[in-house]
């Protein structure tokens, strides 16, 4: 059985790696129980009720004999299992800190991501040649954007540095390749390079739920719905109780146009975790699409609060005040604010302001923003924006011609 011991004197700790357990089970089918039906997506699996009863009972018995807790394959937190790359730092103290950091990363909260960054920095300082810690640090910086502890420019810049450091040590590190694929799409808009990085990451670690998850998210945004859903479902199969994956599966339904189903699922996920920024962000857009201005303002404000976005918080406060006086004034107020930001250079990318202008039924502003985006040679992902604009302006030839010039090329590989 592939169980490892962290080096050190006296009573040590052991851990088991998911990918090695899978290989062991494949080579020893007599140890595997009958296949179990996957748990319903809304119910997180209990540590006492694993899918593979036979080998897990044996592993837990071994852990009990040794008096240890495995932090690798069986660390449960919000139904998630942290992915621990093969190998650990040789120093036992750094190995322990590294495993703690991976568990912090898996908990997905502002405090836990901040803790993961601090611990991983300790590891990279103490063992600069340990590539997985640099790659995990890149992942943590990327998540720090979502959980409110770091701005996009700072987070993406630091994630790039950490991923580059990992690849200098190991050019095939799958987590570092994944992080760079994420950065290339969301920060640089380089679709071809993003796909190249993700393809290499999957080739190096085909069972990484996080890689399939992030690639699926990108493909959905780009409008490659079939390929994106395939990646998200693969991620869900690998981590069936992951709330972030469930959120993005609901979002994929919205992006495709199933607005009511997406709303129901996102509202249920918001109730499950009110501080999950992505669910609040997605719901704000769903409510805007449905014309629910009060719901839009509430979710917009919650997302800004969770992610500590100063500009969006100011918008939320202004819209909340306008909502109390005249709901019809809310969206025109936001359009004016966004156009002022574009003129000053504070805001550079235009899909979201264009959707707001369309929701405000402001054709003039919509044409103005679309024309500016075309003049800038923008290529939009934001497939949900393009779908929304197309539905609202179908038959309006000047608007539709401009939208057609902003559609992105497919990223899906044949």
C-alpha positions in Angstrom: 0.0 0.0 0.0 1.4 3.5 -0.9 1.6 5.0 2.5 4.5 7.4 3.2 6.2 8.6 6.3 7.4 12.2 6.9 11.0 11.9 7.8 12.1 12.8 11.4 13.1 11.4 14.7 10.7 9.7 17.1 7.1 9.2 16.4 6.5 10.3 12.7 3.5 11.1 10.6 2.3 9.3 7.5 0.2 10.4 4.6 -1.3 8.8 1.5 -1.5 10.4 -2.0 -4.7 10.1 -4.0 -3.0 9.3 -7.3 -0.9 6.6 -5.7 -3.9 5.0 -4.0 -5.8 5.0 -7.3 -2.9 3.2 -9.0 -2.6 0.7 -6.1 -6.3 0.0 -6.4 -6.1 -0.5 -10.1 -3.3 -3.0 -9.6 -5.1 -4.8 -6.7 -8.8 -5.0 -7.7 -9.4 -7.6 -5.0 -9.1 -4.8 -2.4 -11.8 -2.6 -3.9 -15.4 -2.9 -2.7 -18.4 -2.9 -5.1 -18.8 0.5 -6.9 -21.0 2.9 -5.0 -23.4 5.4 -6.5 -22.0 9.0 -6.2 -23.5 11.1 -3.5 -26.0 13.8 -4.5 -24.0 17.0 -5.4 -25.6 19.0 -2.5 -24.5 16.6 0.2 -20.9 16.6 1.2 -19.5 13.1 1.8 -18.9 12.1 5.4 -15.4 10.8 6.4 -17.2 7.8 7.8 -18.9 7.0 4.5 -16.3 6.7 1.8 -17.0 5.5 -1.8 -14.4 2.8 -1.4 -15.1 1.0 1.8 -12.6 -1.8 1.7 -9.2 0.0 1.2 -10.2 3.1 3.2 -11.1 0.9 6.2 -7.7 -0.6 5.9 -6.0 2.8 5.6 -7.9 4.1 8.6 -7.0 1.1 10.6 -3.3 1.6 9.8 -3.6 5.3 10.8 -5.2 4.3 14.0 -2.4 1.9 14.8 0.2 4.6 14.1 -1.8 7.2 16.0 -1.6 9.7 13.1 -3.9 11.8 10.9 -3.4 11.7 7.1 -3.4 15.1 5.6 -3.0 14.0 2.0 -5.8 12.0 0.5 -8.3 12.0 3.4 -8.3 15.6 4.8 -12.0 16.6 4.6 -13.0 20.2 4.7 -16.3 21.4 3.2 -16.4 18.2 1.3 -13.1 18.9 -0.5 -9.9 16.8 -0.6 -6.8 18.9 -1.1 -4.6 17.7 -4.0 -1.1 17.0 -2.7 1.6 16.7 -5.3 4.0 13.8 -5.1 7.0 14.4 -2.8 7.6 16.5 0.3 10.4 18.7 1.5 13.2 16.7 3.1 13.0 18.8 6.2 10.3 17.3 8.4 9.2 20.6 9.8 8.8 22.1 6.3 7.0 19.0 5.2 4.5 19.4 8.0 4.0 23.1 7.2 3.5 22.3 3.5 0.8 19.8 4.3 -0.9 22.3 6.7 -0.8 24.9 3.9 -2.5 22.5 1.4 -5.3 21.9 3.9 -5.6 25.7 4.4 -5.8 26.2 0.6 -8.6 23.6 0.4 -10.8 25.3 3.0 -11.4 28.2 0.7 -11.9 31.2 3.0 -10.1 34.5 3.3 -8.4 33.5 6.5 -7.3 30.1 5.3 -6.0 31.4 2.0 -4.0 34.0 3.8 -2.7 31.3 6.1 -1.7 29.1 3.2 0.2 31.9 1.6 2.2 32.6 4.8 3.0 28.9 5.3 3.9 28.2 1.7 6.2 31.3 1.8 7.9 29.7 4.8 8.4 26.5 2.8 9.8 28.2 -0.4 12.1 30.3 1.8 13.3 27.2 3.6 13.5 24.9 0.6 13.8 27.1 -2.6 14.2 24.0 -4.8 10.9 22.4 -3.8 8.8 23.2 -6.9 5.3 22.1 -5.6 5.4 24.8 -2.9 6.0 27.5 -5.5 3.2 26.1 -7.6 0.8 25.9 -4.6 1.7 29.5 -3.8 0.7 30.5 -7.3 -2.7 28.8 -6.8 -3.1 30.5 -3.5 -2.4 34.0 -4.9 -5.0 33.3 -7.6 -7.6 32.3 -5.0 -6.7 35.4 -2.9 -8.4 37.5 -5.5 -11.7 35.7 -5.1 -11.6 35.6 -1.3 -11.0 39.3 -0.8 -7.4 39.5 0.5 -5.6 40.8 -2.6 -6.3 42.9 -5.7 -6.1 41.5 -9.2 -2.9 43.2 -10.3 -1.1 42.2 -7.1 -2.5 38.6 -7.1 -1.8 37.9 -10.7 1.7 39.4 -10.6 2.7 37.3 -7.6 1.1 34.2 -9.0 3.1 34.6 -12.2 6.3 34.9 -10.2 5.5 31.8 -8.1 4.5 29.7 -11.1 7.6 30.8 -13.1 9.8 29.8 -10.1 8.2 26.3 -10.0 8.7 25.8 -13.7 12.4 26.8 -13.5 12.8 23.9 -11.1 10.4 21.5 -12.9 9.3 22.6 -16.4 6.5 20.0 -16.3 5.0 20.9 -12.9 1.2 20.5 -13.6 0.0 23.0 -10.9 2.3 25.7 -12.2 1.2 25.1 -15.8 -2.4 25.3 -14.7 -1.8 28.6 -12.8 -0.2 30.1 -15.9 -3.0 28.9 -18.1 -5.4 30.7 -15.7 -3.3 33.9 -15.8 -3.0 33.9 -19.6 -6.8 33.8 -20.1 -8.1 36.0 -17.3 -5.3 38.5 -17.1 -3.7 38.7 -20.5 -6.5 37.5 -22.7 -4.2 35.1 -24.6 -6.4 32.2 -25.4 -3.9 30.2 -27.5 -1.3 30.3 -24.8 -3.8 29.6 -22.1 -5.0 26.4 -23.9 -1.4 25.3 -24.4 -0.7 25.6 -20.7 -3.8 23.7 -19.7 -3.2 21.0 -22.2 0.2 20.4 -20.8 -1.1 20.5 -17.2 -3.7 17.8 -18.0 -1.1 15.7 -19.8 1.1 15.9 -16.7 -1.7 15.2 -14.2 -4.9 14.0 -15.8 -6.7 13.4 -12.5 -6.4 17.0 -11.2 -9.9 18.2 -10.4 -8.6 21.8 -10.0 -7.2 21.8 -13.6 -10.4 20.4 -15.2 -12.4 22.9 -13.1 -10.4 26.0 -14.1 -10.3 24.9 -17.8 -14.0 24.3 -17.8 -14.6 27.7 -16.3 -12.5 29.3 -19.1 -14.2 27.4 -21.9 -17.7 28.3 -20.6 -16.6 32.0 -20.5 -15.3 31.7 -24.1 -18.6 30.2 -25.3 -17.3 26.7 -25.8 -20.2 25.3 -23.8 -20.0 21.6 -24.7 -16.2 21.4 -24.1 -16.5 23.5 -20.9 -19.3 21.4 -19.5 -17.3 18.2 -20.2 -14.4 19.6 -18.2 -16.6 20.8 -15.3 -18.3 17.4 -15.1 -14.9 15.7 -15.1 -13.9 18.0 -12.2 -17.2 17.2 -10.4 -16.6 13.4 -10.8 -13.2 13.9 -9.2 -14.5 16.1 -6.4 -18.3 15.5 -6.2 -18.9 17.6 -3.2 -16.9 20.7 -4.2 -19.1 23.8 -3.7 -17.0 26.0 -6.1 -17.4 23.4 -8.9 -21.2 23.2 -8.2 -21.3 27.0 -8.4 -19.6 27.0 -11.8 -21.9 24.3 -13.1 -24.9 26.4 -12.2 -23.2 29.4 -13.9 -22.6 27.3 -17.0 -26.4 26.8 -17.2 -26.9 30.6 -17.0 -24.3 31.3 -19.7 -26.1 28.9 -22.0 -29.4 30.6 -21.3 -31.1 28.5 -18.7 -31.6 31.4 -16.4 -34.3 30.1 -14.1 -32.5 26.8 -13.4 -29.3 28.7 -12.7 -31.1 31.0 -10.3 -32.5 28.1 -8.3 -29.2 26.4 -7.9 -27.2 29.6 -7.1 -29.7 30.6 -4.5 -29.4 27.2 -2.8 -25.6 27.5 -2.9 -25.8 31.0 -1.5 -27.9 29.7 1.4 -25.3 27.0 1.9 -22.4 29.4 2.0 -23.4 33.2 2.1 -19.7 34.2 2.0 -18.9 32.5 -1.3 -18.1 35.5 -3.5 -18.6 33.7 -6.9 -22.2 32.7 -6.0 -23.1 36.3 -5.0 -21.4 37.7 -8.2 -23.2 35.2 -10.4 -26.6 35.9 -8.8 -26.2 39.6 -9.2 -25.9 39.0 -13.0 -28.8 36.5 -13.0 -31.0 39.1 -11.2 -30.0 41.8 -13.6 -30.9 39.6 -16.6 -34.3 39.0 -15.0 -34.9 42.7 -14.3 -34.8 42.2 -10.6 -33.0 45.5 -9.7 -33.4 45.1 -6.0 -31.9 41.6 -6.1 -29.1 42.8 -8.4 -28.1 45.6 -6.0 -28.2 43.4 -3.0 -25.9 40.7 -4.5 -23.7 43.3 -6.2 -23.1 44.9 -2.7 -22.5 41.5 -1.1 -19.9 40.5 -3.7 -18.1 43.9 -3.3 -18.1 43.5 0.5 -16.7 39.9 0.4 -14.0 40.7 -2.1 -13.3 44.1 -0.5 -13.6 45.9 -3.8 -13.5 49.6 -3.1 -14.8 50.9 -6.5 -17.7 48.4 -6.5 -18.5 49.1 -2.9 -18.9 52.8 -3.8 -21.2 51.8 -6.7 -23.3 49.6 -4.4 -23.8 52.4 -1.9 -24.9 54.8 -4.6 -27.2 52.3 -6.1 -28.7 51.4 -2.8 -29.5 55.1 -2.1 -31.0 55.5 -5.6 -33.1 52.3 -5.2 -34.8 53.8 -2.2 -35.8 56.9 -4.2 -36.4 55.5 -7.8 -35.6 52.0 -9.0 -35.5 53.2 -12.6 -32.6 55.5 -11.8 -30.3 52.7 -10.5 -28.9 51.4 -13.8 -28.5 54.8 -15.6 -26.5 55.8 -12.5 -24.2 52.8 -12.9 -23.8 53.4 -16.6 -22.7 57.0 -16.0 -20.2 55.9 -13.3 -18.7 53.2 -15.5 -18.4 55.5 -18.6 -16.6 58.0 -16.4 -14.2 55.3 -15.3 -13.6 54.3 -18.9 -12.8 57.9 -19.8 -10.3 58.2 -17.0 -8.6 54.9 -17.8 -9.7 53.4 -14.5 -11.8 50.7 -16.3 -10.4 49.1 -19.5 -12.5 46.1 -20.5 -16.0 46.8 -21.7 -18.4 43.7 -21.7 -19.8 44.4 -18.3 -20.5 48.1 -18.8 -22.2 47.2 -22.1 -24.4 44.7 -20.4 -25.4 47.4 -17.8 -26.2 49.8 -20.6 -28.4 47.3 -22.4 -30.1 46.4 -19.1 -30.8 50.1 -18.7 -32.4 50.0 -22.2 -29.9 52.7 -23.3 -29.2 51.9 -27.0 -27.1 55.0 -27.5 -24.7 54.0 -24.6 -24.7 50.4 -25.9 -23.7 51.4 -29.4 -21.1 53.8 -28.0 -19.5 51.1 -25.8 -19.6 48.5 -28.5 -18.0 50.9 -31.0 -15.2 51.7 -28.5 -14.6 48.0 -27.8 -14.3 47.3 -31.6 -12.0 50.3 -32.0 -9.8 48.9 -29.3 -9.7 45.5 -31.1 -11.1 43.8 -28.0 -12.1 40.1 -28.2 -14.6 39.3 -25.6 -15.0 36.1 -23.7 -18.0 36.8 -21.5 -20.2 34.5 -23.6 -23.0 35.3 -21.2 -22.8 39.0 -22.1 -22.8 38.3 -25.8 -25.9 36.0 -25.3 -27.7 38.6 -23.4 -26.9 41.4 -25.9 -27.9 39.2 -28.8 -31.3 38.4 -27.2 -32.0 42.0 -26.4 -30.9 43.6 -29.7 -31.9 40.8 -32.2 -33.0 42.5 -35.4 -31.1 45.7 -34.6 -28.5 45.5 -37.4 -26.0 48.2 -36.3 -25.8 46.7 -32.8 -25.6 43.1 -34.1 -22.8 43.9 -36.5 -20.7 45.3 -33.7 -21.4 42.3 -31.5 -20.3 40.0 -34.3 -16.9 41.7 -34.4 -16.2 41.0 -30.7 -16.9 37.3 -30.6 -13.9 35.2 -29.7 -12.5 32.2 -31.7 -13.2 28.8 -30.2 -10.7 27.4 -27.8 -12.1 23.8 -27.9 -9.7 21.3 -29.4 -11.1 18.8 -31.9 
